[in-house]
Amino acid sequence: MNILYISDLPFDPWVKPLHRYLPDADLFVWGNDDIDAADVDYILVWKPPRGVLKNFPNAKAIFNLGAGVDALLQDPDLPTDIPIVRLVDPRLSSSMAEFIVYWVLHFHRGMHTYAQQQRTGDWTPHGQSHTEKRRVGILGLGELGQDAAHALLMLGFENIAGWSRSRKELPSIESFAGAGELDDFLARTEILVCLLPNTQETNGLLNAKTLAKLPEGAFIINSGRGSLLDEDDLIAALKAGHIKAVALDVFQTEPLSSSHAFWKMENVFVTPHIASLTDAESATKIIGEGIEAIEDGDLPHNVVDLKKGY
């Protein structure tokens, strides 16, 4: 079995786990090792160059090394006759839940205000809201969104709602679904958590019109995709005070330009796309199980629906 790795990220962290979980596999790195394209059985990728993946006629599957597959789906020559498998990993989910919980608590407890006060030497205490009254809304109730919601429930956030393409039946979480219920979902949400994938339907979903549906002084946490938010409209809403503060881990263009307005705005908190990072050990075990399923004549879990885009 020949496995080809295609990514700009270092291959070294993957070597030991791949040998452990797939001991009979021969490993190759695209651009470094010589291998006949016809001999490649499986491909592990993260943001591969467009047009590369069409060159492996006998590949049995492509495994994406992260949760988001939008970079793959933008390739017009992406093979559609073999499974494209996205990574659904408990460690990715738990890391994302940690990130979401951190920023929800940050805004819920007013730490953004105290950070500004520290810079001016302002010793002013403020009142404290209670978790059961705080209205949190999660835009995207897939694996990541559900795990984040459950983590918040454990901390006493009882007023949680989620919005998704189709309605979800989840204990203690109010479910909104479809375009017709988006406005109502936004109107009841004080802290908005964005975890939607990048699709034609979600591109620019949060813009001047939809941001205005949020209550005055709302907060936004975006660790889904940068394409979800119209950045100019968000800046306008922040300057107007309609949006009080935001935590952004993803952007329309990455890395974020050093001249971007976000860097100097006191009510914008920037992190460099680190909300949830792939763990090679955990991910390789899942990939190994997927390859074993294919070798046994079955489909692996989490095959991408090319029509839905995730």
Secondary structure as a PSIPRED ss2 file (coil, helix, strand):
# PSIPRED VFORMAT (PSIPRED V4.0)

   1 M C   1.000  0.000  0.000
   2 N E   0.000  0.000  1.000
   3 I E   0.000  0.000  1.000
   4 L E   0.000  0.000  1.000
   5 Y E   0.000  0.000  1.000
   6 I E   0.000  0.000  1.000
   7 S E   0.000  0.000  1.000
   8 D C   1.000  0.000  0.000
   9 L C   1.000  0.000  0.000
  10 P C   1.000  0.000  0.000
  11 F C   1.000  0.000  0.000
  12 D H   0.000  1.000  0.000
  13 P H   0.000  1.000  0.000
  14 W H   0.000  1.000  0.000
  15 V H   0.000  1.000  0.000
  16 K H   0.000  1.000  0.000
  17 P H   0.000  1.000  0.000
  18 L H   0.000  1.000  0.000
  19 H H   0.000  1.000  0.000
  20 R H   0.000  1.000  0.000
  21 Y H   0.000  1.000  0.000
  22 L C   1.000  0.000  0.000
  23 P C   1.000  0.000  0.000
  24 D C   1.000  0.000  0.000
  25 A C   1.000  0.000  0.000
  26 D E   0.000  0.000  1.000
  27 L E   0.000  0.000  1.000
  28 F E   0.000  0.000  1.000
  29 V E   0.000  0.000  1.000
  30 W C   1.000  0.000  0.000
  31 G C   1.000  0.000  0.000
  32 N C   1.000  0.000  0.000
  33 D C   1.000  0.000  0.000
  34 D C   1.000  0.000  0.000
  35 I C   1.000  0.000  0.000
  36 D C   1.000  0.000  0.000
  37 A H   0.000  1.000  0.000
  38 A H   0.000  1.000  0.000
  39 D H   0.000  1.000  0.000
  40 V C   1.000  0.000  0.000
  41 D C   1.000  0.000  0.000
  42 Y E   0.000  0.000  1.000
  43 I E   0.000  0.000  1.000
  44 L E   0.000  0.000  1.000
  45 V E   0.000  0.000  1.000
  46 W E   0.000  0.000  1.000
  47 K C   1.000  0.000  0.000
  48 P C   1.000  0.000  0.000
  49 P C   1.000  0.000  0.000
  50 R C   1.000  0.000  0.000
  51 G C   1.000  0.000  0.000
  52 V C   1.000  0.000  0.000
  53 L H   0.000  1.000  0.000
  54 K H   0.000  1.000  0.000
  55 N H   0.000  1.000  0.000
  56 F C   1.000  0.000  0.000
  57 P C   1.000  0.000  0.000
  58 N C   1.000  0.000  0.000
  59 A C   1.000  0.000  0.000
  60 K C   1.000  0.000  0.000
  61 A E   0.000  0.000  1.000
  62 I E   0.000  0.000  1.000
  63 F E   0.000  0.000  1.000
  64 N E   0.000  0.000  1.000
  65 L C   1.000  0.000  0.000
  66 G C   1.000  0.000  0.000
  67 A C   1.000  0.000  0.000
  68 G C   1.000  0.000  0.000
  69 V C   1.000  0.000  0.000
  70 D H   0.000  1.000  0.000
  71 A H   0.000  1.000  0.000
  72 L H   0.000  1.000  0.000
  73 L H   0.000  1.000  0.000
  74 Q C   1.000  0.000  0.000
  75 D C   1.000  0.000  0.000
  76 P C   1.000  0.000  0.000
  77 D C   1.000  0.000  0.000
  78 L C   1.000  0.000  0.000
  79 P C   1.000  0.000  0.000
  80 T C   1.000  0.000  0.000
  81 D C   1.000  0.000  0.000
  82 I C   1.000  0.000  0.000
  83 P C   1.000  0.000  0.000
  84 I E   0.000  0.000  1.000
  85 V E   0.000  0.000  1.000
  86 R C   1.000  0.000  0.000
  87 L C   1.000  0.000  0.000
  88 V C   1.000  0.000  0.000
  89 D C   1.000  0.000  0.000
  90 P H   0.000  1.000  0.000
  91 R H   0.000  1.000  0.000
  92 L H   0.000  1.000  0.000
  93 S H   0.000  1.000  0.000
  94 S H   0.000  1.000  0.000
  95 S H   0.000  1.000  0.000
  96 M H   0.000  1.000  0.000
  97 A H   0.000  1.000  0.000
  98 E H   0.000  1.000  0.000
  99 F H   0.000  1.000  0.000
 100 I H   0.000  1.000  0.000
 101 V H   0.000  1.000  0.000
 102 Y H   0.000  1.000  0.000
 103 W H   0.000  1.000  0.000
 104 V H   0.000  1.000  0.000
 105 L H   0.000  1.000  0.000
 106 H H   0.000  1.000  0.000
 107 F H   0.000  1.000  0.000
 108 H H   0.000  1.000  0.000
 109 R C   1.000  0.000  0.000
 110 G C   1.000  0.000  0.000
 111 M H   0.000  1.000  0.000
 112 H H   0.000  1.000  0.000
 113 T H   0.000  1.000  0.000
 114 Y H   0.000  1.000  0.000
 115 A H   0.000  1.000  0.000
 116 Q H   0.000  1.000  0.000
 117 Q H   0.000  1.000  0.000
 118 Q H   0.000  1.000  0.000
 119 R H   0.000  1.000  0.000
 120 T H   0.000  1.000  0.000
 121 G C   1.000  0.000  0.000
 122 D C   1.000  0.000  0.000
 123 W C   1.000  0.000  0.000
 124 T C   1.000  0.000  0.000
 125 P C   1.000  0.000  0.000
 126 H C   1.000  0.000  0.000
 127 G C   1.000  0.000  0.000
 128 Q C   1.000  0.000  0.000
 129 S C   1.000  0.000  0.000
 130 H C   1.000  0.000  0.000
 131 T H   0.000  1.000  0.000
 132 E H   0.000  1.000  0.000
 133 K H   0.000  1.000  0.000
 134 R C   1.000  0.000  0.000
 135 R E   0.000  0.000  1.000
 136 V E   0.000  0.000  1.000
 137 G E   0.000  0.000  1.000
 138 I E   0.000  0.000  1.000
 139 L E   0.000  0.000  1.000
 140 G C   1.000  0.000  0.000
 141 L C   1.000  0.000  0.000
 142 G C   1.000  0.000  0.000
 143 E H   0.000  1.000  0.000
 144 L H   0.000  1.000  0.000
 145 G H   0.000  1.000  0.000
 146 Q H   0.000  1.000  0.000
 147 D H   0.000  1.000  0.000
 148 A H   0.000  1.000  0.000
 149 A H   0.000  1.000  0.000
 150 H H   0.000  1.000  0.000
 151 A H   0.000  1.000  0.000
 152 L H   0.000  1.000  0.000
 153 L H   0.000  1.000  0.000
 154 M H   0.000  1.000  0.000
 155 L C   1.000  0.000  0.000
 156 G C   1.000  0.000  0.000
 157 F C   1.000  0.000  0.000
 158 E C   1.000  0.000  0.000
 159 N E   0.000  0.000  1.000
 160 I E   0.000  0.000  1.000
 161 A E   0.000  0.000  1.000
 162 G E   0.000  0.000  1.000
 163 W E   0.000  0.000  1.000
 164 S E   0.000  0.000  1.000
 165 R C   1.000  0.000  0.000
 166 S C   1.000  0.000  0.000
 167 R C   1.000  0.000  0.000
 168 K C   1.000  0.000  0.000
 169 E C   1.000  0.000  0.000
 170 L E   0.000  0.000  1.000
 171 P C   1.000  0.000  0.000
 172 S C   1.000  0.000  0.000
 173 I E   0.000  0.000  1.000
 174 E E   0.000  0.000  1.000
 175 S E   0.000  0.000  1.000
 176 F E   0.000  0.000  1.000
 177 A E   0.000  0.000  1.000
 178 G C   1.000  0.000  0.000
 179 A H   0.000  1.000  0.000
 180 G H   0.000  1.000  0.000
 181 E H   0.000  1.000  0.000
 182 L H   0.000  1.000  0.000
 183 D H   0.000  1.000  0.000
 184 D H   0.000  1.000  0.000
 185 F H   0.000  1.000  0.000
 186 L H   0.000  1.000  0.000
 187 A H   0.000  1.000  0.000
 188 R C   1.000  0.000  0.000
 189 T C   1.000  0.000  0.000
 190 E C   1.000  0.000  0.000
 191 I E   0.000  0.000  1.000
 192 L E   0.000  0.000  1.000
 193 V E   0.000  0.000  1.000
 194 C E   0.000  0.000  1.000
 195 L C   1.000  0.000  0.000
 196 L C   1.000  0.000  0.000
 197 P C   1.000  0.000  0.000
 198 N C   1.000  0.000  0.000
 199 T C   1.000  0.000  0.000
 200 Q C   1.000  0.000  0.000
 201 E C   1.000  0.000  0.000
 202 T C   1.000  0.000  0.000
 203 N C   1.000  0.000  0.000
 204 G C   1.000  0.000  0.000
 205 L C   1.000  0.000  0.000
 206 L E   0.000  0.000  1.000
 207 N C   1.000  0.000  0.000
 208 A H   0.000  1.000  0.000
 209 K H   0.000  1.000  0.000
 210 T H   0.000  1.000  0.000
 211 L H   0.000  1.000  0.000
 212 A C   1.000  0.000  0.000
 213 K C   1.000  0.000  0.000
 214 L C   1.000  0.000  0.000
 215 P C   1.000  0.000  0.000
 216 E C   1.000  0.000  0.000
 217 G C   1.000  0.000  0.000
 218 A E   0.000  0.000  1.000
 219 F E   0.000  0.000  1.000
 220 I E   0.000  0.000  1.000
 221 I E   0.000  0.000  1.000
 222 N E   0.000  0.000  1.000
 223 S C   1.000  0.000  0.000
 224 G C   1.000  0.000  0.000
 225 R C   1.000  0.000  0.000
 226 G H   0.000  1.000  0.000
 227 S H   0.000  1.000  0.000
 228 L H   0.000  1.000  0.000
 229 L E   0.000  0.000  1.000
 230 D C   1.000  0.000  0.000
 231 E H   0.000  1.000  0.000
 232 D H   0.000  1.000  0.000
 233 D H   0.000  1.000  0.000
 234 L H   0.000  1.000  0.000
 235 I H   0.000  1.000  0.000
 236 A H   0.000  1.000  0.000
 237 A H   0.000  1.000  0.000
 238 L H   0.000  1.000  0.000
 239 K H   0.000  1.000  0.000
 240 A H   0.000  1.000  0.000
 241 G C   1.000  0.000  0.000
 242 H C   1.000  0.000  0.000
 243 I E   0.000  0.000  1.000
 244 K E   0.000  0.000  1.000
 245 A E   0.000  0.000  1.000
 246 V E   0.000  0.000  1.000
 247 A E   0.000  0.000  1.000
 248 L E   0.000  0.000  1.000
 249 D C   1.000  0.000  0.000
 250 V C   1.000  0.000  0.000
 251 F C   1.000  0.000  0.000
 252 Q C   1.000  0.000  0.000
 253 T C   1.000  0.000  0.000
 254 E C   1.000  0.000  0.000
 255 P C   1.000  0.000  0.000
 256 L C   1.000  0.000  0.000
 257 S C   1.000  0.000  0.000
 258 S C   1.000  0.000  0.000
 259 S C   1.000  0.000  0.000
 260 H C   1.000  0.000  0.000
 261 A H   0.000  1.000  0.000
 262 F H   0.000  1.000  0.000
 263 W H   0.000  1.000  0.000
 264 K H   0.000  1.000  0.000
 265 M C   1.000  0.000  0.000
 266 E C   1.000  0.000  0.000
 267 N C   1.000  0.000  0.000
 268 V E   0.000  0.000  1.000
 269 F E   0.000  0.000  1.000
 270 V E   0.000  0.000  1.000
 271 T C   1.000  0.000  0.000
 272 P C   1.000  0.000  0.000
 273 H C   1.000  0.000  0.000
 274 I C   1.000  0.000  0.000
 275 A C   1.000  0.000  0.000
 276 S C   1.000  0.000  0.000
 277 L C   1.000  0.000  0.000
 278 T C   1.000  0.000  0.000
 279 D C   1.000  0.000  0.000
 280 A H   0.000  1.000  0.000
 281 E H   0.000  1.000  0.000
 282 S H   0.000  1.000  0.000
 283 A H   0.000  1.000  0.000
 284 T H   0.000  1.000  0.000
 285 K H   0.000  1.000  0.000
 286 I H   0.000  1.000  0.000
 287 I H   0.000  1.000  0.000
 288 G H   0.000  1.000  0.000
 289 E H   0.000  1.000  0.000
 290 G H   0.000  1.000  0.000
 291 I H   0.000  1.000  0.000
 292 E H   0.000  1.000  0.000
 293 A H   0.000  1.000  0.000
 294 I H   0.000  1.000  0.000
 295 E H   0.000  1.000  0.000
 296 D C   1.000  0.000  0.000
 297 G C   1.000  0.000  0.000
 298 D C   1.000  0.000  0.000
 299 L C   1.000  0.000  0.000
 300 P C   1.000  0.000  0.000
 301 H C   1.000  0.000  0.000
 302 N C   1.000  0.000  0.000
 303 V E   0.000  0.000  1.000
 304 V C   1.000  0.000  0.000
 305 D C   1.000  0.000  0.000
 306 L C   1.000  0.000  0.000
 307 K C   1.000  0.000  0.000
 308 K C   1.000  0.000  0.000
 309 G C   1.000  0.000  0.000
 310 Y C   1.000  0.000  0.000
